[in-house]
Amino acid sequence: MDINANVFSNEDITVTYEPRCCVNAGICAKQLSEVFRNSVIPWIDLDGAKTKTIINQIKKCPSGALKYYSNKKDVA
């Protein structure tokens, strides 16, 4: 099993997923399956929703396995 962080980026944000931290609550996939996909590789598709929607979903991650960083220096 891969224990390294997985990194996914689009123009706006970079999302990291740390499998060793994940408690497999499934909140991400249940609530935003267009982005967090269980049976597709890569399992995170940042083109599946608007960046703000993805950020709001990442903030709901109970374990902190999902994190995001802005790719823009002057984001308001």
Stockholm file with secondary structure:
# STOCKHOLM 1.0

chainA/1-76         MDINANVFSNEDITVTYEPRCCVNAGICAKQLSEVFRNSVIPWIDLDGAKTKTIINQIKKCPSGALKYYSNKKDVA
#=GR chainA/1-76 SS CCCSCEEEECSSEEEEECTTTCCCCCHHHHHCTTTBCSSSSSSBCTTSSCHHHHHHHHTTCSSSCEEEEESCTTCC
#=GC SS_cons        CCCSCEEEECSSEEEEECTTTCCCCCHHHHHCTTTBCSSSSSSBCTTSSCHHHHHHHHTTCSSSCEEEEESCTTCC
//
